[in-house]
Amino acid sequence: MGIKDQFQDKAQELKNRGQQAAGNAKREASERASQAKDRSREQRDQSDRARRDAEEQDRLDMDYDA
């Protein structure tokens, strides 16, 4: 195996590592975005639930006062 072949092999290895690292970073970013979206959805749902509960309590209070 000549020097040229060794450099080509090393270049191919580094290229493969770079592609793999880029793929891993992309996958991790996608997972983080998905988790952030889930947290946002959970917070919105919790806020909606609290609002509905408060509205229901207000209606019950008005019925009790009447």
C-alpha positions as CSV (number, residue, x, y, z in Angstrom):
1,M,0.0,0.0,0.0
2,G,1.5,3.3,-1.1
3,I,1.5,6.6,0.7
4,K,-1.2,7.9,-1.7
5,D,-3.5,5.0,-0.7
6,Q,-2.9,5.6,3.0
7,F,-3.8,9.3,2.6
8,Q,-6.9,8.4,0.6
9,D,-7.9,5.8,3.2
10,K,-7.4,8.4,6.0
11,A,-9.3,11.0,4.1
12,Q,-12.2,8.6,3.6
13,E,-12.2,7.7,7.3
14,L,-12.3,11.3,8.3
15,K,-15.0,12.0,5.8
16,N,-17.1,9.1,7.3
17,R,-16.5,10.3,10.8
18,G,-17.6,13.8,9.9
19,Q,-20.8,12.6,8.2
20,Q,-21.5,10.4,11.2
21,A,-20.9,13.3,13.6
22,A,-23.2,15.6,11.5
23,G,-25.9,12.9,11.5
24,N,-25.7,12.5,15.3
25,A,-25.8,16.3,15.8
26,K,-28.9,16.6,13.5
27,R,-30.6,13.7,15.3
28,E,-29.9,15.2,18.7
29,A,-31.2,18.7,17.6
30,S,-34.3,17.0,16.4
31,E,-34.8,15.2,19.7
32,R,-34.3,18.5,21.6
33,A,-36.8,20.3,19.4
34,S,-39.3,17.6,19.9
35,Q,-38.9,17.6,23.7
36,A,-39.3,21.4,23.7
37,K,-42.4,21.2,21.7
38,D,-43.8,18.5,24.1
39,R,-43.0,20.7,27.1
40,S,-44.7,23.7,25.4
41,R,-47.8,21.6,24.7
42,E,-47.9,20.4,28.3
43,Q,-47.6,23.9,29.7
44,R,-50.4,25.1,27.3
45,D,-52.6,22.2,28.3
46,Q,-52.0,22.9,32.0
47,S,-52.7,26.6,31.5
48,D,-55.9,25.8,29.6
49,R,-57.0,23.4,32.4
50,A,-56.4,26.1,35.1
51,R,-58.4,28.6,33.1
52,R,-61.3,26.2,32.6
53,D,-61.2,25.3,36.3
54,A,-61.2,29.0,37.3
55,E,-64.1,29.7,34.9
56,E,-66.1,26.8,36.3
57,Q,-65.4,28.0,39.9
58,D,-66.6,31.5,38.9
59,R,-69.8,30.0,37.6
60,L,-70.3,28.0,40.7
61,D,-69.6,31.1,42.9
62,M,-72.2,33.1,40.8
63,D,-74.8,30.3,41.2
64,Y,-74.2,30.2,44.9
65,D,-74.5,34.0,45.3
66,A,-77.7,34.1,43.4
